[in-house]
């Protein structure tokens, strides 16, 4: 598990680290001066991460359901 601290002091460095870890293209951080833009970007990343986690959980549930079915079938 990795933690990213998106506070006022380290936001650009942490966003760069997050982008690199997610294999996303780097953006020009000098263009991201508007606080609302930054908040929208963070919200977008949160949604992306939540969706990714939800998909992984669903895959895991399916694995257990299939294994349970196979145990009771044989």
Phi and psi in degrees as GROMACS dihedral restraints (atoms count N, CA, C in turn):
[ dihedral_restraints ]
;  ai    aj    ak    al  type     phi  dphi    fc
    3     4     5     6     1  -119.2    20    10
    4     5     6     7     1   147.8    20    10
    6     7     8     9     1  -119.0    20    10
    7     8     9    10     1   137.6    20    10
    9    10    11    12     1  -122.6    20    10
   10    11    12    13     1   125.3    20    10
   12    13    14    15     1   -99.1    20    10
   13    14    15    16     1   103.6    20    10
   15    16    17    18     1   -99.2    20    10
   16    17    18    19     1    63.4    20    10
   18    19    20    21     1   -97.3    20    10
   19    20    21    22     1   179.7    20    10
   21    22    23    24     1   -64.6    20    10
   22    23    24    25     1   -31.2    20    10
   24    25    26    27     1   -76.8    20    10
   25    26    27    28     1   -44.7    20    10
   27    28    29    30     1  -113.5    20    10
   28    29    30    31     1    16.0    20    10
   30    31    32    33     1   -58.6    20    10
   31    32    33    34     1   -48.1    20    10
   33    34    35    36     1   -67.1    20    10
   34    35    36    37     1   -40.2    20    10
   36    37    38    39     1   -66.3    20    10
   37    38    39    40     1   -42.3    20    10
   39    40    41    42     1   -68.9    20    10
   40    41    42    43     1   -39.0    20    10
   42    43    44    45     1   -63.6    20    10
   43    44    45    46     1   -38.0    20    10
   45    46    47    48     1   -63.0    20    10
   46    47    48    49     1   -42.2    20    10
   48    49    50    51     1   -65.3    20    10
   49    50    51    52     1   -41.5    20    10
   51    52    53    54     1   -63.4    20    10
   52    53    54    55     1   -46.4    20    10
   54    55    56    57     1   -59.5    20    10
   55    56    57    58     1   -43.1    20    10
   57    58    59    60     1   -63.6    20    10
   58    59    60    61     1   -43.8    20    10
   60    61    62    63     1   -67.6    20    10
   61    62    63    64     1   -28.7    20    10
   63    64    65    66     1   -92.3    20    10
   64    65    66    67     1     2.2    20    10
   66    67    68    69     1    58.4    20    10
   67    68    69    70     1    42.6    20    10
   69    70    71    72     1  -100.2    20    10
   70    71    72    73     1   156.6    20    10
   72    73    74    75     1   -68.0    20    10
   73    74    75    76     1   143.6    20    10
   75    76    77    78     1   -71.6    20    10
   76    77    78    79     1   141.8    20    10
   78    79    80    81     1  -111.6    20    10
   79    80    81    82     1   158.6    20    10
   81    82    83    84     1   -73.2    20    10
   82    83    84    85     1   108.0    20    10
   84    85    86    87     1   -68.1    20    10
   85    86    87    88     1   -19.0    20    10
   87    88    89    90     1   -68.8    20    10
   88    89    90    91     1   -21.5    20    10
   90    91    92    93     1   -81.7    20    10
   91    92    93    94     1   -13.6    20    10
   93    94    95    96     1   -97.1    20    10
   94    95    96    97     1    59.4    20    10
   96    97    98    99     1   -94.2    20    10
   97    98    99   100     1   -21.2    20    10
   99   100   101   102     1   -76.5    20    10
  100   101   102   103     1   126.8    20    10
  102   103   104   105     1   -61.0    20    10
  103   104   105   106     1   -38.0    20    10
  105   106   107   108     1   -65.3    20    10
  106   107   108   109     1   -36.3    20    10
  108   109   110   111     1   -64.5    20    10
  109   110   111   112     1   -42.2    20    10
  111   112   113   114     1   -64.2    20    10
  112   113   114   115     1   -43.4    20    10
  114   115   116   117     1   -64.6    20    10
  115   116   117   118     1   -38.4    20    10
  117   118   119   120     1   -65.5    20    10
  118   119   120   121     1   -39.0    20    10
  120   121   122   123     1   -66.1    20    10
  121   122   123   124     1   -42.7    20    10
  123   124   125   126     1   -62.9    20    10
  124   125   126   127     1   -42.3    20    10
  126   127   128   129     1   -61.7    20    10
  127   128   129   130     1   -40.5    20    10
  129   130   131   132     1   -61.7    20    10
  130   131   132   133     1   -44.8    20    10
  132   133   134   135     1   -63.9    20    10
  133   134   135   136     1   -40.6    20    10
  135   136   137   138     1   -60.3    20    10
  136   137   138   139     1   -44.3    20    10
  138   139   140   141     1   -63.3    20    10
  139   140   141   142     1   -42.5    20    10
  141   142   143   144     1   -60.5    20    10
  142   143   144   145     1   -46.3    20    10
  144   145   146   147     1   -65.9    20    10
  145   146   147   148     1   -40.0    20    10
  147   148   149   150     1   -64.4    20    10
  148   149   150   151     1   -41.9    20    10
  150   151   152   153     1   -63.6    20    10
  151   152   153   154     1   -43.4    20    10
  153   154   155   156     1   -61.9    20    10
  154   155   156   157     1   -43.9    20    10
  156   157   158   159     1   -64.0    20    10
  157   158   159   160     1   -42.5    20    10
  159   160   161   162     1   -61.5    20    10
  160   161   162   163     1   -41.7    20    10
  162   163   164   165     1   -63.7    20    10
  163   164   165   166     1   -40.7    20    10
  165   166   167   168     1   -66.3    20    10
  166   167   168   169     1   -39.0    20    10
  168   169   170   171     1   -64.6    20    10
  169   170   171   172     1   -42.3    20    10
  171   172   173   174     1   -63.2    20    10
  172   173   174   175     1   -40.8    20    10
  174   175   176   177     1   -62.1    20    10
  175   176   177   178     1   -42.1    20    10
  177   178   179   180     1   -64.3    20    10
  178   179   180   181     1   -42.6    20    10
  180   181   182   183     1   -60.8    20    10
  181   182   183   184     1   -42.3    20    10
  183   184   185   186     1   -62.9    20    10
  184   185   186   187     1   -39.0    20    10
  186   187   188   189     1   -60.6    20    10
  187   188   189   190     1   -45.1    20    10
  189   190   191   192     1   -69.1    20    10
  190   191   192   193     1   -37.1    20    10
  192   193   194   195     1   -64.2    20    10
  193   194   195   196     1   -42.8    20    10
  195   196   197   198     1   -65.5    20    10
  196   197   198   199     1   -42.0    20    10
  198   199   200   201     1   -64.3    20    10
  199   200   201   202     1   -42.2    20    10
  201   202   203   204     1   -62.9    20    10
  202   203   204   205     1   -42.6    20    10
  204   205   206   207     1   -62.8    20    10
  205   206   207   208     1   -43.1    20    10
  207   208   209   210     1   -65.2    20    10
  208   209   210   211     1   -37.6    20    10
  210   211   212   213     1   -63.8    20    10
  211   212   213   214     1   -39.3    20    10
  213   214   215   216     1   -84.3    20    10
  214   215   216   217     1   -15.2    20    10
  216   217   218   219     1   -83.7    20    10
  217   218   219   220     1   -35.6    20    10
